[in-house]
């Protein structure tokens, strides 16, 4: 794709896609209109009245169970971000640069591979790790006059969003592993075939998802490596970006307690012990049923405190991280309102019947592409599960598709269009200093490769 076409495509997307919050408002209005047209009262004759629909929407926005879910998802992003800003992660990046990133192609391969690995563990960690790594490589190339394709490096740093939802912090996967979530999600379903929980052992670590993740780990770094080998250019020109750390100050009294490593590290170790104890108390640890949103956040809080060493360093990184979550946090109540309209107005059986008409073979493919489309307008895995989860589960139950396969199909679709939807790239663009149109040609290539991989595994397994 030449530069002119890239600029035209970026310009088109910027014109067609308003801010994510505006999209959430528009989606709410559309859901209200659909609910008014297709909903039915308990008598089954007349549509629900406008006041009834507004009350359903308003109550759904502030559903206490779903607000807990929103807070869990935000903590995953924030704590992963805090961890990525720690000195051990910084030292890991510098070690990789010194030992393995002497040329542009090698740097691109290593960056993409480690970003994918980090994102598989935690999406917030992968997102910020990739951004910081890409920036550090750009600075290294600039300082040492090494030719590197900086936008390609940034695309590699963003590639983690292609693997995260099939990983240990995938929003839908960790929620269905939580006891009682499916029962709450499908409370208004006429079917009774839903399990109490679906563990990560049959989603994240299923043969299908392991094959898809392994293919991504091989093909995405290799593809960007081959592009880097053909690229002819010069070293980027960048100023140095310093790692987050606390300046040395003269402190006295109880302020010394904040800087004492024994407090931050000791408390982090205590939290980590609690996480490990919960694993030992699990009836079958190999099933990974202990991995829930709360366990993930608890473990990442412990590691963040340990890695930062003292309280001021942790809090300074926290200030940076919280700003990155503001844009998506306020959208969750709107998604929950949309979810309430879909669940409580009789639309789910109607939509499920349409989706299940595709047949058991093509239903997962349809689910993946529909999830990719929804993700353009709802750029949040958690928000997307809130809107689309009940529909996918109802449809899968009606047609006889395994629940774990249907959920993973939704996760794959969400991952695909992250490469098209620039919302989650904003932290990376801010750190690297690039514009979305600079990385778009490469992220679109990643999306094409991902489409081939996901379609293949959904058809084979």
Secondary structure, DSSP 8 states (H G I E B T S, - for coil): --HHHHHHHHHHHHHH---HHHHHHHHHHHHHHHHHHH---TTSSS---HHHHHHHHHHHHT-HHHHHHHHHHHHHHHHHHHHHTSHHHHHHHHHHHHHH-SSHHHHHHHHHHHHHHHHHH-HHHHHHHHHHHHHHHHHHHHHHT----HHHHHHHHHGGGGTGGGSTT-HHHHHHTSTTHHHHHTTT-S-----S---GGGTTTSHHHHHHHHHHHHHHHHHHHHHHHH----------------------TTHHHHH-HHHHHHHHHHHHHHHHHHHHTSTTGGGTTT--HHHHHHHHHHHHHHHH-SHHHHHHHHHHHHHHHHHHHTTHHHHHHHHHHHHHTTHHHHHHHHHHTTHHHHHHHHHHHHHHHHHHHS--HHHHHHHHHHHHHHHHHHHT--HHHHHHHHHHHHHHGGGT--GGGHHHHHHHT--HHHHHHHHHHHHHHHHHHHHHHHHH-
